[in-house]
């Protein structure tokens, strides 16, 4: 059973940057397609970025060009570098497996973009 712990969130001004981390324990995630999800207040959780085992990436249009997902299989970790943050990026960010099956959800990390 894989346990996920997200960290790195916080309060940042518009235009600022944050780097989120996701540490996995219990089993290797190296073969999984891993993703970062965002849940804005009152909205459903949405997938904003995913990374394949070989390192290829895909992004939602809303974050393309601003966010970068990466992984370190040796550390069993996934990261999300977020630049040029906007107020609409506010939400709780979670990582999870996109394929083959999702793991249990972690507690997420809160990102608030506000002046």
C-alpha positions as protocol buffer text, in pm:
chain_id: "A"
residue {
  index: 1
  type: UNK
  ca { x: 0 y: 0 z: 0 }
}
residue {
  index: 2
  type: UNK
  ca { x: 144 y: 335 z: -106 }
}
residue {
  index: 3
  type: UNK
  ca { x: 123 y: 632 z: 130 }
}
residue {
  index: 4
  type: UNK
  ca { x: 150 y: 981 z: -22 }
}
residue {
  index: 5
  type: UNK
  ca { x: 254 y: 1298 z: 161 }
}
residue {
  index: 6
  type: UNK
  ca { x: 235 y: 1635 z: -13 }
}
residue {
  index: 7
  type: UNK
  ca { x: 422 y: 1944 z: 105 }
}
residue {
  index: 8
  type: UNK
  ca { x: 545 y: 2283 z: -8 }
}
residue {
  index: 9
  type: UNK
  ca { x: 224 y: 2483 z: -27 }
}
residue {
  index: 10
  type: UNK
  ca { x: 171 y: 2826 z: 121 }
}
residue {
  index: 11
  type: UNK
  ca { x: 57 y: 3182 z: 64 }
}
residue {
  index: 12
  type: UNK
  ca { x: 214 y: 3357 z: -233 }
}
residue {
  index: 13
  type: UNK
  ca { x: 148 y: 3679 z: -422 }
}
residue {
  index: 14
  type: UNK
  ca { x: 31 y: 3673 z: -783 }
}
residue {
  index: 15
  type: UNK
  ca { x: 329 y: 3620 z: -1009 }
}
residue {
  index: 16
  type: UNK
  ca { x: 516 y: 3426 z: -744 }
}
residue {
  index: 17
  type: UNK
  ca { x: 644 y: 3070 z: -741 }
}
residue {
  index: 18
  type: UNK
  ca { x: 614 y: 2758 z: -528 }
}
residue {
  index: 19
  type: UNK
  ca { x: 757 y: 2408 z: -551 }
}
residue {
  index: 20
  type: UNK
  ca { x: 542 y: 2123 z: -429 }
}
residue {
  index: 21
  type: UNK
  ca { x: 677 y: 1786 z: -328 }
}
residue {
  index: 22
  type: UNK
  ca { x: 510 y: 1447 z: -304 }
}
residue {
  index: 23
  type: UNK
  ca { x: 685 y: 1173 z: -111 }
}
residue {
  index: 24
  type: UNK
  ca { x: 565 y: 817 z: -161 }
}
residue {
  index: 25
  type: UNK
  ca { x: 631 y: 531 z: 79 }
}
residue {
  index: 26
  type: UNK
  ca { x: 532 y: 166 z: 101 }
}
residue {
  index: 27
  type: UNK
  ca { x: 604 y: 70 z: -259 }
}
residue {
  index: 28
  type: UNK
  ca { x: 784 y: 203 z: -565 }
}
residue {
  index: 29
  type: UNK
  ca { x: 594 y: 444 z: -789 }
}
residue {
  index: 30
  type: UNK
  ca { x: 850 y: 427 z: -1070 }
}
residue {
  index: 31
  type: UNK
  ca { x: 619 y: 251 z: -1318 }
}
residue {
  index: 32
  type: UNK
  ca { x: 315 y: 462 z: -1241 }
}
residue {
  index: 33
  type: UNK
  ca { x: 196 y: 761 z: -1436 }
}
residue {
  index: 34
  type: UNK
  ca { x: 186 y: 1017 z: -1156 }
}
residue {
  index: 35
  type: UNK
  ca { x: -19 y: 1331 z: -1150 }
}
residue {
  index: 36
  type: UNK
  ca { x: -83 y: 1648 z: -958 }
}
residue {
  index: 37
  type: UNK
  ca { x: -445 y: 1736 z: -893 }
}
residue {
  index: 38
  type: UNK
  ca { x: -597 y: 2063 z: -778 }
}
residue {
  index: 39
  type: UNK
  ca { x: -921 y: 2114 z: -589 }
}
residue {
  index: 40
  type: UNK
  ca { x: -1037 y: 2474 z: -579 }
}
residue {
  index: 41
  type: UNK
  ca { x: -1294 y: 2582 z: -321 }
}
residue {
  index: 42
  type: UNK
  ca { x: -1638 y: 2449 z: -414 }
}
residue {
  index: 43
  type: UNK
  ca { x: -1508 y: 2268 z: -720 }
}
residue {
  index: 44
  type: UNK
  ca { x: -1422 y: 1913 z: -817 }
}
residue {
  index: 45
  type: UNK
  ca { x: -1068 y: 1787 z: -812 }
}
residue {
  index: 46
  type: UNK
  ca { x: -897 y: 1830 z: -1150 }
}
residue {
  index: 47
  type: UNK
  ca { x: -581 y: 1683 z: -1295 }
}
residue {
  index: 48
  type: UNK
  ca { x: -341 y: 1964 z: -1385 }
}
residue {
  index: 49
  type: UNK
  ca { x: -21 y: 1774 z: -1472 }
}
residue {
  index: 50
  type: UNK
  ca { x: 96 y: 1419 z: -1526 }
}
residue {
  index: 51
  type: UNK
  ca { x: 431 y: 1253 z: -1580 }
}
residue {
  index: 52
  type: UNK
  ca { x: 495 y: 915 z: -1739 }
}
residue {
  index: 53
  type: UNK
  ca { x: 749 y: 666 z: -1612 }
}
residue {
  index: 54
  type: UNK
  ca { x: 991 y: 769 z: -1888 }
}
residue {
  index: 55
  type: UNK
  ca { x: 960 y: 1137 z: -1805 }
}
residue {
  index: 56
  type: UNK
  ca { x: 715 y: 1261 z: -2068 }
}
residue {
  index: 57
  type: UNK
  ca { x: 469 y: 1516 z: -1938 }
}
residue {
  index: 58
  type: UNK
  ca { x: 123 y: 1651 z: -2009 }
}
residue {
  index: 59
  type: UNK
  ca { x: -48 y: 1961 z: -1872 }
}
residue {
  index: 60
  type: UNK
  ca { x: -392 y: 2111 z: -1849 }
}
residue {
  index: 61
  type: UNK
  ca { x: -428 y: 2419 z: -2069 }
}
residue {
  index: 62
  type: UNK
  ca { x: -478 y: 2636 z: -1761 }
}
residue {
  index: 63
  type: UNK
  ca { x: -125 y: 2567 z: -1634 }
}
residue {
  index: 64
  type: UNK
  ca { x: 69 y: 2497 z: -1954 }
}
residue {
  index: 65
  type: UNK
  ca { x: 385 y: 2703 z: -1974 }
}
residue {
  index: 66
  type: UNK
  ca { x: 374 y: 2793 z: -1605 }
}
residue {
  index: 67
  type: UNK
  ca { x: 389 y: 2459 z: -1420 }
}
residue {
  index: 68
  type: UNK
  ca { x: 652 y: 2186 z: -1455 }
}
residue {
  index: 69
  type: UNK
  ca { x: 608 y: 1836 z: -1319 }
}
residue {
  index: 70
  type: UNK
  ca { x: 910 y: 1617 z: -1251 }
}
residue {
  index: 71
  type: UNK
  ca { x: 995 y: 1296 z: -1072 }
}
residue {
  index: 72
  type: UNK
  ca { x: 1289 y: 1134 z: -897 }
}
residue {
  index: 73
  type: UNK
  ca { x: 1239 y: 759 z: -902 }
}
residue {
  index: 74
  type: UNK
  ca { x: 1541 y: 704 z: -677 }
}
residue {
  index: 75
  type: UNK
  ca { x: 1369 y: 913 z: -409 }
}
residue {
  index: 76
  type: UNK
  ca { x: 1021 y: 780 z: -492 }
}
residue {
  index: 77
  type: UNK
  ca { x: 904 y: 1138 z: -526 }
}
residue {
  index: 78
  type: UNK
  ca { x: 719 y: 1371 z: -762 }
}
residue {
  index: 79
  type: UNK
  ca { x: 745 y: 1749 z: -778 }
}
residue {
  index: 80
  type: UNK
  ca { x: 548 y: 2042 z: -919 }
}
residue {
  index: 81
  type: UNK
  ca { x: 726 y: 2370 z: -992 }
}
residue {
  index: 82
  type: UNK
  ca { x: 466 y: 2644 z: -1018 }
}
residue {
  index: 83
  type: UNK
  ca { x: 565 y: 2980 z: -1165 }
}
residue {
  index: 84
  type: UNK
  ca { x: 369 y: 3293 z: -1256 }
}
residue {
  index: 85
  type: UNK
  ca { x: 101 y: 3194 z: -1011 }
}
residue {
  index: 86
  type: UNK
  ca { x: -247 y: 3339 z: -1048 }
}
residue {
  index: 87
  type: UNK
  ca { x: -532 y: 3373 z: -796 }
}
residue {
  index: 88
  type: UNK
  ca { x: -720 y: 3102 z: -986 }
}
residue {
  index: 89
  type: UNK
  ca { x: -441 y: 2857 z: -898 }
}
residue {
  index: 90
  type: UNK
  ca { x: -561 y: 2867 z: -539 }
}
residue {
  index: 91
  type: UNK
  ca { x: -665 y: 2530 z: -400 }
}
residue {
  index: 92
  type: UNK
  ca { x: -553 y: 2213 z: -231 }
}
residue {
  index: 93
  type: UNK
  ca { x: -298 y: 2022 z: -436 }
}
residue {
  index: 94
  type: UNK
  ca { x: -273 y: 1645 z: -426 }
}
residue {
  index: 95
  type: UNK
  ca { x: -53 y: 1394 z: -600 }
}
residue {
  index: 96
  type: UNK
  ca { x: -170 y: 1049 z: -697 }
}
residue {
  index: 97
  type: UNK
  ca { x: -127 y: 773 z: -948 }
}
residue {
  index: 98
  type: UNK
  ca { x: -308 y: 831 z: -1279 }
}
residue {
  index: 99
  type: UNK
  ca { x: -225 y: 484 z: -1410 }
}
residue {
  index: 100
  type: UNK
  ca { x: -271 y: 198 z: -1355 }
}
residue {
  index: 101
  type: UNK
  ca { x: -486 y: 270 z: -1050 }
}
residue {
  index: 102
  type: UNK
  ca { x: -500 y: 551 z: -796 }
}
residue {
  index: 103
  type: UNK
  ca { x: -363 y: 513 z: -447 }
}
residue {
  index: 104
  type: UNK
  ca { x: -532 y: 643 z: -136 }
}
residue {
  index: 105
  type: UNK
  ca { x: -538 y: 1021 z: -126 }
}
residue {
  index: 106
  type: UNK
  ca { x: -294 y: 1212 z: 92 }
}
residue {
  index: 107
  type: UNK
  ca { x: -385 y: 1517 z: 295 }
}
residue {
  index: 108
  type: UNK
  ca { x: -285 y: 1755 z: 18 }
}
residue {
  index: 109
  type: UNK
  ca { x: -109 y: 2087 z: 50 }
}
residue {
  index: 110
  type: UNK
  ca { x: -285 y: 2424 z: 43 }
}
residue {
  index: 111
  type: UNK
  ca { x: -180 y: 2684 z: -213 }
}
residue {
  index: 112
  type: UNK
  ca { x: -322 y: 3033 z: -178 }
}
residue {
  index: 113
  type: UNK
  ca { x: -241 y: 3300 z: -437 }
}
residue {
  index: 114
  type: UNK
  ca { x: -344 y: 3640 z: -311 }
}
residue {
  index: 115
  type: UNK
  ca { x: -212 y: 3991 z: -271 }
}
